[in-house]
Amino acid sequence: MKCRLCILFCFTYRRICKALHIRRKFVDALKDDEKQANHVLDEMQLLYVLEENMREKGLSWEQRTAERKEHATPVLERLGQWLEENQYSYRPQSPMGKAITYTRSRWAGLCAYTLHGQMEIDNNLVENAVRPLAVGRKAFLFAGSHKAAEMTAGMYSFMASCKKNKVNEFDWLKDVFERIQSHKQRDLYQLLPSNWEEYRIRA
């Protein structure tokens, strides 16, 4: 069962670069070229405004995917073109040079969130969810083994995902423990908290 939980945990991770990290680089670059750094920040703000509007409307992940394709993709295309045109305009070690290099090396990861509405533009929601754990950080230093630490991190991630998706943690965990052994590996995504209610009804 432990191996299957690890596989399920892996479904929740992707090599996605969060926009928040890139945004911070260009905030640091304001002292280098305020006009151009603000241009990038203004464009990125459009992405965040779109996300906020979709959250307020309570759109489904399918609708979020469509909205991002229509409104976010053109913004990213403009930013990509700007990066291409300005990649040699600044010294590599200058704040703007570093911001551009950092962004270009992670460009595919930045754009990945537009491919699926269940992905987030940044990890603010995750950071907010795990922040309470910082209170007991010293208590979690010793997990017994590296594998135990990985499983603990995985379970915390699952619990945070349950909270985000308004799923009862006990009900989810009990159901997963009862069904995961007989569940086909290719269908493990159905047991994720974000998909659990939908596929539980169909089962």
Summary of the structure (lengths in Angstrom):
residues: 203
radius of gyration: 20.0
end to end distance: 20.2
largest distance: 58.6
contacts: 535
relative contact order: 0.14
helix: 78%
strand: 0%
